[in-house]
Amino acid sequence: MAPLAEVIRHLERGVPVSAVSGEIDLSNVDTVEIQLLRDVPTDGPFVLDMSEVTFLDSVGIAMLDRISRRVPAIRLVTTARSPVTRLLDLVGLTLPRHTTVADAVEDVSGS
Amino acid sequence: MTNLTPVRRFLPLITAVALAFVVAVCSFSAWIAVRNASKLKAEQRENLSLLTGAITTSLSQFIDQQTEILQVLGQNESFQGNNVSAIDRRLKRLGSSTAQFAGGIGWIDAKGVIRAWSISSPKRVGINVSDRNYVKTVLTEGRPSVQILRGRATEAPAIVIGVPTLSADGHISGILTGSLQITTMQDLMKSLAPVGREVHVVDTDGQVVASDVRGSLRPVDPASPYQAMLAAGSGIEDGVTGLTGLPGRLIAFQVMEPTNWLVAVNAPQGEVYSSANQSLINELIAIAVALAVLTLGVLLAFRRIRMEQTDGDVRSASSDRLRETAQRFIAATTDDDVNAITTEAVAAVPGTRWAALFGRPRGRSATDDTEHLTQAGDVPSGLSSLQAPTVVSDHIAVLTPEQVRRIDPDGVIPDETVLSVPIHGGDGTQALLAGLEGPPSEADLDEIRMHAENAVQARERAELILRERTARARTDLVARITAGVESEIGVEKRMRVLASALVPGFADMAVIEMPTSANGSRIVASAGAAYQTDDPIGIIRCARDLGPSLIDPDDFPDLDVTDRDASYLVVPMGQADDPTAALLLGRRAGVQPFVADELMVARVVVDRVSVAIEQPRLYEEQRDIAFTLQRNLLGPTSVAIDDQLRVEAEYRPAINTMSVGGDWFDVIHLADGRVALAIGDVVGHGLAAAATMGKLSSALRALALSAANPDELLRQLDTFARRSDGGGMATLAYLVLDLRTGELEYIVAGHPPPLVVAPNGRARFLWEGRGSPLAVFRHGDASMASTRIEPGSKIILYTDGLIERRGEAIDDSLDRLRHAAAEHNQDDPRTMTHAIISAMLDDHPQTDDAVTLVASVDQLGRTFNRTYPARPDQLAEIRQAVGAWMAESEALDTTLVQDVLLGLDEAVSNAIEHAYFGGSDEPISVVIRLHEDSDDLVVTVTDNGRWRAQTTGPDRGRGLGIMRRLFDDVAVRTNESGTEIRMERALHTTRVGAD
């Protein structure tokens, strides 16, 4: 069976960017978290692209919460109509968000 | 001796003639009794034969029915060609609906190779079974075949039925075969067999299927007259070795068509005849007693005449006294009379001051003390307190002062001369003491001796009279109780008759206890004492441990009687170590306690009555068989489909009729959330009607799943009813309710109209879709109608027994039902069923059987109902399945679907994490109900785990918070069996993203 979620990492203008696609739930949240943070320095900028995530629940929110405390300079990328945006709004988790990776990299490297 | 009168001369002759007459009368009576007994035996044999016929018919109808079902199924066009995958699909679909074929249904091609099987078992498919007899029969002769196959080591024996399937051009394309577990037939055999009887079926291979050993086959015992029975076709064998080797059996048998199996009902010979033998013994005892009484009467009369004739030899005064006393003795019928006459006679002899009699009242044991019985004359005070030894002297004698002191240490007897007169009798010697004025003369002694002799005879006669009275009373009691018992129907009613017939009169209280199926027991009848029917008091245990016996409650503390001072006896019915019931009789303290003789009486009563109770008359047995058959074939009386539909049905047989009707009903869960409700009535009564009903209901069950709608079903069932032998006319109401939408399609063939009660209590009959009864039904005669049922409505189905009243117009009857249903419109369908039956039938004798069914339509809508193992890897699957299910409803927008999936995911995650500590294979049930009508959606997630106490991490709180934001109402309920999360929301309100 294909994994629920897939993580692709690259550097964009020196900023580590992790892009996750698919669904995140109790069954894969730990694996996804480890893959997302591999080789990411905790004291530098970090862009987490979740625009291709089709499902996220409270364990995913908890994951974002943990990541943001570990890597404070994080920028999220989500689209307006994505379930991630809706859930973030629903639980009131305020992380700096952008709709494109380019905007996020721009923002985080400028700061 | 010269003055012999003519009377005296002919006295011996007259006596001889009188005795000869007495003997002749008694012999004649004895002959009649023997003849009656053999008639009774013949009757028992006849009953057993008829019973065997009825059981054979039932069994062959059972096999016929299953064959018919296969034939109906085999007519489907998928069996015409050799498209194996189509056949396999068809069989898999049938698998769940034809549950009686527990071994599955298969299709064998014309070469004898199994090509498809309803129960997935790849091992079966592909096997060449062309060597099996049934395969040969079906393929070469083109007719159905039934065979009992001994299973392999791992399988139970099975009844395999094969019917030919035909290709489009009429050739045999293969065999449709169904496999019934042997236990299915054994259960039927057992339920048909009356108490104490075994039913055996021997198939053509000589294998015995016994009703009492489930799931096994035995070879027929070679010592049994099996071959002779087969040759005879039907009959009865007496005192032979049974088919399974038990000796001394009485076997009634019949060969069953068309399978040629031998059906045998057998019983221990002695048991069947016991009632006949017992009644013969009773009658012979009564005759013997009568013979003795009459003979003694003749002899006493003879003696009296002789005494009159010997007047001249005896001094006249004493002879007058003797004659008078003798006359009084002849008239005396009880011990007390005899005793009083004896003492008075002795006291009247000249020179005698007083006479007193000591002895034991009849029935006392020889170890009891003797008592003062009677006295006469000028009796010294204090005499009655004497403890007189029974035998003071062997013969009449004046006692020595030493002897007097021994019996009278306190000196209450003032007389110098005390005469001791022993009176010997069958039940012990009495002692008569007489106080004399002086030494007695020879003549006085002679007279006293004569009185004593007469007293002995009179006492014997009194004893015989008592015995005769007791025997007659016993026979009367038994006859009265047997007649009373037989006038009632049903074991428990008969038990109540028995108890109340014994109280008062024989006992002060009677209680009967019967074992229950759950290893306990309960009181079924009580008289003269208020014992609650649900609280057994240990009678069964007592009877099992002690057998028939007199009981002192202090010796048997398990016997929980309220009056522990009373005397008790207990008698088991049936086998002592495994009684079918047990009787406890009690007599208050102060009344004479039970004696061994009365225990005998109670045993005789119970023996006779238990024969009547356990072997009801033939017509009743037939009724019982038909009743059992009907019960086996009726649908379940209580059905619930999730929380959408509750159905309750009750079958109430007519009061005091000897036949059972062909009423039936069924509830069938069809695919796609549809439910079929069926009710019908086969015209006629008895075994035939019940069997026809069975055929129709089985066929309906098989056809309901494939029929597209009620129209199609009625057409197919009608064809079946016409084709089937002896189908007879039947009415039917068939309704299909769509639980998603409330759409009700129905068709009514000659049946009274179904009734629908709306939530507001308004009741309306469904008058559309009517046509003539089945088998009379002409194609196109009726076509189905449809209506809409709103949630909270009741659908009421019934047979005419519920409404029919003699002399009442049908419209009035229906009006009564409509009012009763509206008045008793209650939430609980069971209560409502009872209330309607009660309102319709309680104040009126019920003349026909009645089935009443109430279906409560609680919720409508689509339902998703599945169970998953509590593992995280199931979450994605759950979301996928529910997402697909929700997508079927076009009206739901994507945001709503996403919200539901998210809330559901949170709830299931919660259960996995908190009830099962991160994962387990325990089940989590997910139920989602979509009510598009009432515009809401309910998600229920249930687990069976134990939630960890207080794990209020931020995660869990967040999950619950998300659920609360996504749904209008979230309720978490925890109890011992697990936790249920219920979330509810309206379908068509838009929700703000965040609050």
Chai-1 contact restraints between the chains, C-beta under 6 A:
chainA,res_idxA,chainB,res_idxB,connection_type,confidence,min_distance_angstrom,max_distance_angstrom,comment,restraint_id
A,L4,B,A876,contact,1.0,0.0,6.0,A-B,restraint_1
A,D25,B,L875,contact,1.0,0.0,6.0,A-B,restraint_2
A,L26,B,P872,contact,1.0,0.0,6.0,A-B,restraint_3
A,L26,B,L875,contact,1.0,0.0,6.0,A-B,restraint_4
A,L26,B,S909,contact,1.0,0.0,6.0,A-B,restraint_5
A,S27,B,P872,contact,1.0,0.0,6.0,A-B,restraint_6
A,S27,B,D873,contact,1.0,0.0,6.0,A-B,restraint_7
A,S27,B,L875,contact,1.0,0.0,6.0,A-B,restraint_8
A,D57,B,L902,contact,1.0,0.0,6.0,A-B,restraint_9
A,D57,B,D905,contact,1.0,0.0,6.0,A-B,restraint_10
A,D57,B,E906,contact,1.0,0.0,6.0,A-B,restraint_11
A,S58,B,E906,contact,1.0,0.0,6.0,A-B,restraint_12
A,S58,B,R958,contact,1.0,0.0,6.0,A-B,restraint_13
A,S58,B,G959,contact,1.0,0.0,6.0,A-B,restraint_14
A,S58,B,I962,contact,1.0,0.0,6.0,A-B,restraint_15
A,A62,B,D955,contact,1.0,0.0,6.0,A-B,restraint_16
A,P83,B,Q898,contact,1.0,0.0,6.0,A-B,restraint_17
A,R86,B,G993,contact,1.0,0.0,6.0,A-B,restraint_18
A,D89,B,G993,contact,1.0,0.0,6.0,A-B,restraint_19
A,D89,B,A994,contact,1.0,0.0,6.0,A-B,restraint_20
A,L90,B,R965,contact,1.0,0.0,6.0,A-B,restraint_21
A,L90,B,A994,contact,1.0,0.0,6.0,A-B,restraint_22
